[in-house]
Amino acid sequence: MEIEVLTSAKKTIGAKQTSKAIMRGEVQMVFVANNSDDRVVLPILELCEKQAVPVNQEYSMEELGKAGKIKVKAAAIGVLR
């Protein structure tokens, strides 16, 4: 799944919202920024592994923020089912 999907897909933005959605089983894929702080994204990566959710880590926080149509950076964005 490519980053362009984020402009139109239903999504969660941010580490906390994305983590909660993963735990509820609502996420089909997660984009995690490659330049985000490990203490923020490691719990998300662990949840994704437990729930068998694919993860894409090839984009920066700036790129994820722009793709999610927000004015700030984003450490994680989840694409909802």
C-alpha positions in Angstrom: 0.0 0.0 0.0 1.4 3.4 -0.9 1.3 6.7 1.0 -1.1 8.2 -1.6 -3.9 6.0 0.0 -3.7 8.2 3.1 -5.3 11.2 1.3 -8.6 9.5 0.8 -8.7 6.5 3.2 -10.4 6.5 6.6 -7.5 6.6 9.1 -6.2 7.2 12.6 -3.4 9.8 13.0 -0.9 9.7 15.8 0.6 7.1 18.0 -2.1 6.9 20.7 -5.1 6.8 18.3 -3.4 4.3 16.1 -2.4 2.0 19.0 -6.0 2.0 20.3 -7.4 1.2 16.8 -4.9 -1.7 16.4 -6.0 -3.1 19.8 -9.6 -3.0 18.6 -8.7 -4.8 15.4 -9.8 -1.8 13.2 -6.6 -1.3 11.3 -5.6 -3.0 8.0 -2.1 -1.3 7.7 0.1 1.0 9.6 2.5 3.7 8.4 5.3 4.4 10.9 7.7 7.2 10.4 11.3 6.2 9.9 12.6 9.2 11.8 10.3 9.0 14.9 11.4 8.3 18.4 11.7 4.6 19.3 9.9 4.9 22.6 6.9 6.2 20.6 6.8 3.6 17.8 8.1 0.4 19.4 4.8 -0.3 21.2 3.0 0.2 17.9 5.4 -2.2 16.1 4.8 -4.8 18.9 1.1 -4.4 18.6 1.2 -4.8 14.8 3.3 -7.9 15.2 0.8 -9.5 17.6 -2.2 -8.5 15.5 -0.5 -9.5 12.2 -0.9 -5.9 10.8 1.5 -5.0 8.0 3.8 -2.0 8.7 5.4 0.5 6.2 8.4 2.4 7.5 9.7 4.0 4.4 8.4 7.6 5.0 9.4 10.4 7.3 7.2 12.2 9.9 6.9 15.2 7.6 5.8 13.0 4.7 3.2 11.2 6.8 1.8 14.5 8.1 1.4 15.9 4.6 -0.2 12.7 3.3 -2.6 12.7 6.3 -3.6 16.2 5.4 -2.5 17.6 8.8 -0.3 20.7 9.5 2.1 18.9 11.8 4.3 15.8 11.7 2.9 12.3 12.4 4.8 9.4 14.0 2.1 6.9 12.9 -1.0 6.6 10.7 -3.3 3.6 10.6 -5.4 2.8 7.6 -8.8 1.6 8.9 -10.6 -1.5 7.5 
